[in-house]
Amino acid sequence: MYRLTSKLIVYNNISSDSILMKLSEICRRFDSGAQDQDALIQDILHEIHRLLDLATAYGFNHNLWHNYLAYLLATTETPFTLVSEKTGAQDGSVNAFAKNDLEIFKKLFDYDFSDMEQQLGISCFSIIENFTAIEKKEQIFNKSVSEKVQELSSSIEAADTAEELYDAVTGFYRKYGVGTFGLNKAFRLSENPAKELLIPITNTAEIHLDDIIGYEPQKKLLVDNTEAFVKGRHANNVLLYGDAGTGKSTSIKAILNEYYADGLRMIEIYKHQFQYLSRIISKIKNRNYRFIIYMDDLSFEESELEYKYLKAVIEGGLEPKPENVLIYATSNRRHLVRETWKDKADADAEDIHRNDTVQEKLSLADRFGLSIGYFRPSPQEYFTIVQEIAKRYPELSYSEEELKRKANAWEMSHGGFSGRTAQQFIDYLAGAAADGQ
């Protein structure tokens, strides 16, 4: 194996700490006969353990070795793979090196571990080549990545020639992209941005716009703006403002699910992380995706100055904001920055240019070209939301009058009329029904 991996050119930036490179080194030690078998077995089992962890995280099944190699191809960012992401297969001298590497990967797919297993008295490689995973809920692994990687694995298995192999891999890059941005739909800032800036959010809510009852004009504005964005037309930064529990955050999460297949990606960031905005934008500006930077429940107190960083990023400095980046924010405040009665006073002894100060506070919201208001439903609209959500739970058999009476009683003690209150009410009824109450 080490004789194969040492000849990689395009993919020679695969980490020396990867399972592939660790196993290559183990194979070299095995062939040299210079190390005792117990040490080799211990190191092999450690890498198998890492492979099983990866398989659990991504729901891999059947041939874990093939899945792992396909995962490496899908996640390794190089100049070749990034160009293929944008254009697919292209003519050029680099293709000779790429095809050389892909033929090496094909040989790695077919690598025979039987001699090593026989001499060391182990069977782990045979097991992972025909692995039956324990059935598990989708919530504990990244289903989207799993399906894509296994699709690539099957394509490589079926390729008989170097051209077929090249077309399968470059076609995958063109269809899905490469690296973490290609395989995942949502990201957040890591706990150690100095080492790794963004990490994927592997389990996102499977919410869709049709799941949000009402607010059709608001949803249409959001959809029209997002469609223009993903199609490369002019679009605006968006501020969703209004009452709590009315579906602002849910609408943005639904937008991600609606347009993920069209190349939309989302990065969640909080106001205490705004210092990293410039780095984030630099990282994503040349990728073949459309990125929404998502700021939930955004607001600022008078003493908080982070909003000035946000204003600068939205407007852009000498380098304009990339055309593949928009900012979508939600807030209960229309103008984002807290206003006081002092702002409306005729005079302020401590502020000579009081009007300039007020305009400074209001100008942040003005940076969002599209502002969409979400407000509490009327009592009748609230009950309509309750009815529509209740239809999704066939175990609930309340009459309309009984459902309305219970919904009104719930609303009085749980925060007033809102879609969130309606959903919490139905969750309560469904839980009680499951408990036999």
C-alpha positions as CSV (number, residue, x, y, z in Angstrom):
1,M,0.0,0.0,0.0
2,Y,2.8,2.4,0.8
3,R,4.2,2.0,-2.7
4,L,0.9,3.2,-4.0
5,T,0.3,6.2,-1.7
6,S,3.9,7.4,-2.2
7,K,3.1,8.0,-5.9
8,L,0.1,10.3,-5.3
9,I,0.6,13.7,-7.0
10,V,-2.7,15.6,-7.1
11,Y,-3.9,14.1,-3.8
12,N,-0.5,14.2,-2.1
13,N,-1.8,16.7,0.5
14,I,-3.8,13.9,2.3
15,S,-2.9,14.2,5.9
16,S,-0.2,11.9,7.3
17,D,-2.5,11.4,10.2
18,S,-5.3,10.0,8.0
19,I,-6.3,6.4,8.3
20,L,-5.0,5.7,4.8
21,M,-1.5,7.1,5.5
22,K,-1.4,5.4,8.9
23,L,-2.3,2.0,7.3
24,S,0.3,2.6,4.6
25,E,3.0,3.0,7.2
26,I,1.8,-0.1,9.0
27,C,2.0,-2.0,5.7
28,R,5.6,-0.8,5.2
29,R,6.5,-2.0,8.7
30,F,4.8,-5.3,8.0
31,D,6.7,-5.9,4.8
32,S,10.0,-5.0,6.4
33,G,9.5,-7.6,9.1
34,A,11.3,-5.4,11.5
35,Q,8.5,-5.0,14.1
36,D,6.9,-7.5,16.4
37,Q,3.4,-8.7,15.5
38,D,1.7,-7.5,18.7
39,A,2.7,-3.9,18.0
40,L,1.4,-4.2,14.4
41,I,-1.9,-5.7,15.5
42,Q,-2.4,-3.0,18.1
43,D,-1.8,-0.2,15.6
44,I,-4.0,-1.9,13.0
45,L,-6.9,-2.2,15.4
46,H,-6.5,1.4,16.4
47,E,-7.0,2.5,12.8
48,I,-10.0,0.1,12.4
49,H,-11.4,1.7,15.5
50,R,-11.1,5.1,13.8
51,L,-12.7,3.8,10.7
52,L,-15.6,2.5,12.7
53,D,-16.0,5.9,14.4
54,L,-16.2,7.5,10.9
55,A,-18.7,4.9,9.7
56,T,-20.9,5.7,12.7
57,A,-20.7,9.4,12.1
58,Y,-21.7,9.1,8.5
59,G,-23.8,5.9,8.5
60,F,-21.5,3.9,6.2
61,N,-22.4,0.3,5.5
62,H,-21.3,-2.7,3.5
63,N,-17.7,-2.1,2.3
64,L,-16.3,0.4,4.8
65,W,-12.9,0.5,3.2
66,H,-14.4,1.6,-0.1
67,N,-16.6,4.1,1.6
68,Y,-13.6,5.6,3.4
69,L,-11.6,5.9,0.2
70,A,-14.5,7.6,-1.5
71,Y,-14.9,9.9,1.5
72,L,-11.2,10.9,1.1
73,L,-11.7,11.7,-2.6
74,A,-14.9,13.7,-1.7
75,T,-13.3,15.8,1.0
76,T,-9.8,16.4,-0.2
77,E,-9.5,20.0,-1.5
78,T,-6.8,20.6,-4.1
79,P,-6.5,23.0,-7.1
80,F,-7.7,20.2,-9.4
81,T,-10.7,19.2,-7.2
82,L,-11.8,22.9,-6.7
83,V,-11.6,23.5,-10.5
84,S,-13.6,20.4,-11.1
85,E,-16.2,21.6,-8.6
86,K,-16.8,24.7,-10.8
87,T,-16.4,23.3,-14.3
88,G,-16.5,19.5,-14.2
89,A,-14.1,17.6,-16.4
90,Q,-11.7,19.9,-18.4
91,D,-8.9,19.4,-20.8
92,G,-5.4,20.1,-19.5
93,S,-2.1,18.5,-18.7
94,V,-3.1,18.1,-15.0
95,N,-5.5,15.5,-16.1
96,A,-2.7,13.0,-16.7
97,F,-1.6,13.4,-13.1
98,A,-5.2,13.3,-11.8
99,K,-5.9,10.0,-13.8
100,N,-2.7,8.6,-12.4
101,D,-3.9,9.3,-8.8
102,L,-7.4,7.9,-9.5
103,E,-5.9,4.7,-10.8
104,I,-3.9,4.5,-7.6
105,F,-7.2,4.9,-5.7
106,K,-8.8,2.2,-7.8
107,K,-5.9,-0.2,-6.8
108,L,-6.4,0.9,-3.2
109,F,-10.1,-0.1,-3.5
110,D,-9.0,-3.5,-4.6
111,Y,-6.1,-3.8,-2.1
112,D,-5.7,-7.4,-0.8
113,F,-5.3,-7.5,3.0
114,S,-5.5,-11.3,3.2
115,D,-1.8,-12.0,3.5
116,M,-1.5,-9.6,6.4
117,E,-4.6,-11.1,8.1
118,Q,-3.3,-14.6,7.7
119,Q,0.2,-13.9,9.1
120,L,-1.1,-11.8,12.0
121,G,-4.0,-14.0,12.8
122,I,-6.6,-11.2,12.4
123,S,-9.9,-10.8,10.4
124,C,-10.8,-7.1,10.8
125,F,-10.2,-6.2,7.2
126,S,-12.5,-9.0,6.0
127,I,-15.2,-7.8,8.4
128,I,-15.1,-4.1,7.3
129,E,-15.2,-5.2,3.6
130,N,-18.6,-6.8,4.2
131,F,-19.9,-4.8,7.1
132,T,-23.4,-4.9,8.4
133,A,-24.2,-1.8,10.5
134,I,-26.5,-1.8,13.4
135,E,-29.7,0.1,12.4
136,K,-29.8,3.5,13.9
137,K,-31.9,6.7,13.7
138,E,-30.9,9.2,11.0
139,Q,-30.4,11.8,13.7
140,I,-27.2,10.3,14.9
141,F,-25.4,10.4,11.6
142,N,-25.0,12.7,8.6
143,K,-27.4,11.2,6.2
144,S,-26.8,13.6,3.4
145,V,-23.0,13.0,3.4
146,S,-23.5,9.3,3.8
147,E,-25.7,9.0,0.6
148,K,-23.3,11.1,-1.5
149,V,-20.2,9.2,-0.4
150,Q,-21.7,5.8,-1.0
151,E,-22.9,7.0,-4.4
152,L,-19.3,7.9,-5.3
153,S,-18.1,4.6,-3.8
154,S,-20.5,2.7,-6.1
155,S,-19.4,4.7,-9.1
156,I,-15.8,3.9,-8.5
157,E,-16.5,0.2,-8.0
158,A,-18.3,0.1,-11.3
159,A,-15.6,2.0,-13.3
160,D,-13.7,-0.4,-15.6
161,T,-11.3,2.1,-17.3
162,A,-9.3,5.1,-16.3
163,E,-11.7,7.4,-18.3
164,E,-14.7,6.0,-16.6
165,L,-13.1,6.5,-13.2
166,Y,-12.1,10.1,-14.1
167,D,-15.6,10.9,-15.4
168,A,-17.2,9.4,-12.2
169,V,-15.0,11.4,-9.8
170,T,-15.1,14.8,-11.7
171,G,-18.8,14.3,-12.3
172,F,-19.2,13.9,-8.6
173,Y,-17.3,17.1,-7.9
174,R,-19.4,19.0,-10.5
175,K,-22.6,17.7,-9.0
176,Y,-21.9,17.9,-5.3
177,G,-18.7,19.9,-4.9
178,V,-15.7,18.9,-2.8
179,G,-14.7,19.2,0.8
180,T,-16.9,20.2,3.8
181,F,-18.8,22.9,1.8
182,G,-19.6,20.4,-0.9
183,L,-21.0,17.7,1.4
184,N,-22.7,19.7,4.2
185,K,-25.5,22.2,4.2
186,A,-24.9,24.2,7.4
187,F,-21.9,25.4,9.4
188,R,-20.9,27.2,12.6
189,L,-17.8,28.7,14.0
190,S,-15.5,26.2,15.7
191,E,-14.5,26.5,19.3
192,N,-10.9,27.0,18.1
193,P,-11.1,29.3,15.1
194,A,-7.4,29.8,15.0
195,K,-7.0,26.1,14.1
196,E,-10.2,25.4,12.2
197,L,-12.6,28.2,11.3
198,L,-15.8,26.5,10.4
199,I,-17.3,23.1,11.2
200,P,-20.4,21.4,9.8
201,I,-23.7,21.2,11.6
202,T,-24.4,17.6,10.8
203,N,-28.1,17.4,11.9
204,T,-30.3,20.2,10.7
205,A,-34.0,20.4,11.2
206,E,-36.0,19.0,8.3
207,I,-38.4,21.8,8.3
208,H,-40.0,23.2,5.0
209,L,-41.9,26.3,4.2
210,D,-45.2,24.4,3.9
211,D,-44.8,23.4,7.5
212,I,-45.2,27.1,8.5
213,I,-48.9,27.8,8.7
214,G,-49.9,31.2,7.3
215,Y,-47.5,34.1,6.7
216,E,-47.8,33.5,2.9
217,P,-46.8,37.1,1.9
218,Q,-43.7,37.0,4.1
219,K,-42.7,33.6,2.8
220,K,-43.1,34.7,-0.8
221,L,-40.8,37.7,-0.3
222,L,-38.2,35.4,1.3
223,V,-38.5,32.8,-1.5
224,D,-38.3,35.4,-4.3
225,N,-35.2,37.0,-2.8
226,T,-33.5,33.6,-2.2
227,E,-34.3,32.3,-5.6
228,A,-32.8,35.4,-7.2
229,F,-29.7,34.8,-5.1
230,V,-29.2,31.1,-5.9
231,K,-29.7,31.9,-9.6
232,G,-27.0,34.5,-9.6
233,R,-29.2,37.5,-9.9
234,H,-29.2,40.6,-7.7
235,A,-30.6,40.0,-4.2
236,N,-30.8,41.7,-0.8
237,N,-29.7,41.1,2.7
238,V,-32.8,40.2,4.7
239,L,-34.0,41.2,8.2
240,L,-36.9,39.2,9.5
241,Y,-38.3,41.2,12.5
242,G,-41.4,41.0,14.7
243,D,-43.0,39.2,17.5
244,A,-41.5,36.1,19.2
245,G,-42.6,32.7,18.1
246,T,-44.0,33.8,14.8
247,G,-41.7,31.7,12.5
248,K,-38.8,34.0,11.7
249,S,-36.0,31.5,12.4
250,T,-38.1,28.6,11.2
251,S,-38.5,30.3,7.8
252,I,-34.8,30.7,7.3
253,K,-34.1,27.1,8.3
254,A,-36.8,26.0,5.8
255,I,-35.2,28.2,3.1
256,L,-31.9,26.2,3.6
257,N,-33.7,22.9,3.0
258,E,-35.6,24.2,0.0
259,Y,-32.5,25.5,-1.9
260,Y,-29.7,23.3,-0.6
261,A,-29.8,21.2,-3.8
262,D,-29.3,24.4,-5.8
263,G,-26.0,25.2,-4.0
264,L,-27.2,27.1,-1.0
265,R,-25.2,26.8,2.2
266,M,-25.7,28.5,5.5
267,I,-23.3,29.7,8.2
268,E,-24.6,30.4,11.7
269,I,-22.8,33.1,13.6
270,Y,-23.5,35.1,16.8
271,K,-22.7,38.7,17.6
272,H,-19.8,37.9,19.9
273,Q,-18.2,36.2,16.9
274,F,-18.4,39.1,14.5
275,Q,-14.6,39.6,14.7
276,Y,-14.3,36.5,12.5
277,L,-16.7,37.7,9.8
278,S,-14.0,38.9,7.5
279,R,-12.1,35.6,7.8
280,I,-15.3,33.7,7.1
281,I,-16.1,35.7,4.0
282,S,-12.5,35.3,2.7
283,K,-12.8,31.6,3.1
284,I,-16.1,31.3,1.1
285,K,-15.9,34.0,-1.5
286,N,-14.4,32.0,-4.3
287,R,-16.4,28.8,-3.8
288,N,-19.0,27.5,-6.2
289,Y,-21.9,27.9,-3.7
290,R,-24.2,30.6,-2.4
291,F,-23.7,31.3,1.3
292,I,-26.2,32.9,3.7
293,I,-24.6,34.1,6.9
294,Y,-27.4,33.5,9.4
295,M,-27.7,35.7,12.6
296,D,-30.6,34.6,14.8
297,D,-32.2,36.8,17.4
298,L,-30.0,39.7,16.6
299,S,-30.1,42.8,18.7
300,F,-27.7,45.2,20.5
301,E,-27.8,47.1,23.7
302,E,-26.7,50.7,23.8
303,S,-23.3,49.7,25.2
304,E,-22.6,47.0,22.6
305,L,-20.6,48.1,19.7
306,E,-20.4,44.9,17.6
307,Y,-23.1,46.3,15.3
308,K,-20.4,48.6,13.8
309,Y,-18.4,45.6,12.6
310,L,-21.6,44.2,11.1
311,K,-22.3,47.5,9.3
312,A,-18.8,47.5,7.8
313,V,-19.1,43.9,6.6
314,I,-22.5,44.5,5.0
315,E,-21.4,47.6,3.2
316,G,-18.0,46.4,2.4
317,G,-14.7,48.3,2.6
318,L,-12.2,48.6,-0.2
319,E,-13.1,45.0,-1.1
320,P,-16.8,44.7,-1.7
321,K,-18.8,41.9,-0.2
322,P,-18.7,38.9,-2.5
323,E,-21.7,38.3,-4.8
324,N,-22.1,34.8,-3.4
325,V,-22.7,36.0,0.2
326,L,-25.8,37.4,1.8
327,I,-26.8,38.0,5.4
328,Y,-30.1,36.9,6.8
329,A,-30.9,38.0,10.3
330,T,-33.9,37.6,12.7
331,S,-34.8,40.0,15.5
332,N,-37.6,41.0,17.7
333,R,-36.5,44.6,17.2
334,R,-37.2,46.5,14.0
335,H,-34.1,48.6,14.3
336,L,-31.8,46.1,16.0
337,V,-30.1,48.6,18.3
338,R,-32.0,49.4,21.5
339,E,-33.6,52.8,21.5
340,T,-34.4,54.8,24.6
341,W,-36.7,57.8,25.4
342,K,-33.6,59.8,25.7
343,D,-33.1,59.3,21.9
344,K,-36.4,61.1,21.3
345,A,-35.6,64.0,23.7
346,D,-35.3,67.5,22.2
347,A,-31.8,67.9,23.7
348,D,-29.1,65.8,25.3
349,A,-26.5,67.7,27.3
350,E,-23.9,65.0,26.7
351,D,-24.4,64.8,22.9
352,I,-24.0,67.9,20.8
353,H,-25.1,66.2,17.6
354,R,-27.9,64.1,19.0
355,N,-29.5,63.5,15.6
356,D,-26.3,62.0,14.3
357,T,-26.3,59.5,17.2
358,V,-29.8,58.5,16.5
359,Q,-29.1,57.9,12.8
360,E,-26.1,55.9,13.7
361,K,-28.3,53.5,15.6
362,L,-30.9,53.3,13.0
363,S,-28.5,52.9,10.1
364,L,-27.7,49.2,10.8
365,A,-31.3,48.1,9.9
366,D,-31.2,50.2,6.8
367,R,-28.3,48.0,5.6
368,F,-30.7,45.2,5.1
369,G,-32.3,45.8,1.7
370,L,-35.3,43.7,2.5
371,S,-37.2,43.8,5.9
372,I,-40.0,41.4,6.5
373,G,-42.3,41.7,9.4
374,Y,-43.7,38.7,11.3
375,F,-46.4,39.6,13.8
376,R,-48.7,37.8,16.2
377,P,-51.7,36.1,14.6
378,S,-55.2,37.1,15.5
379,P,-57.2,34.6,17.7
380,Q,-58.8,33.1,14.6
381,E,-55.5,32.8,12.8
382,Y,-54.0,31.2,15.9
383,F,-56.8,28.6,16.0
384,T,-56.3,27.9,12.3
385,I,-52.6,27.2,13.0
386,V,-53.7,24.9,15.8
387,Q,-56.1,23.0,13.5
388,E,-53.5,22.6,10.7
389,I,-50.8,21.3,13.0
390,A,-53.3,19.0,14.7
391,K,-54.0,17.3,11.3
392,R,-50.5,16.0,11.3
393,Y,-51.2,13.9,14.5
394,P,-53.9,11.3,13.6
395,E,-54.0,10.2,17.2
396,L,-55.7,13.4,18.2
397,S,-59.4,13.0,17.9
398,Y,-60.8,16.2,19.6
399,S,-63.8,17.9,18.2
400,E,-63.3,21.4,16.8
401,E,-65.0,23.0,19.8
402,E,-63.0,21.0,22.3
403,L,-59.7,21.7,20.5
404,K,-60.5,25.4,20.4
405,R,-61.4,25.5,24.1
406,K,-58.2,23.7,25.1
407,A,-56.1,25.9,22.7
408,N,-57.4,29.1,24.2
409,A,-56.8,27.9,27.7
410,W,-53.2,26.9,26.8
411,E,-52.6,30.3,25.1
412,M,-53.6,32.2,28.2
413,S,-50.8,30.6,30.3
414,H,-48.1,30.1,27.6
415,G,-47.1,33.3,26.0
416,G,-50.0,34.5,23.9
417,F,-51.0,33.9,20.3
418,S,-48.2,32.6,18.1
419,G,-47.2,29.7,15.9
420,R,-44.8,28.5,18.6
421,T,-47.5,28.5,21.2
422,A,-49.7,26.4,18.9
423,Q,-46.9,23.9,18.2
424,Q,-46.2,23.6,21.9
425,F,-49.9,23.0,22.6
426,I,-50.2,20.2,20.0
427,D,-46.9,18.7,21.3
428,Y,-48.5,18.6,24.7
429,L,-51.7,16.9,23.4
430,A,-49.7,14.4,21.4
431,G,-47.5,13.5,24.4
432,A,-50.6,13.1,26.6
433,A,-52.2,10.9,24.0
434,A,-49.1,8.7,23.7
435,D,-49.2,8.3,27.5
436,G,-52.8,7.2,27.4
437,Q,-54.2,10.3,29.2
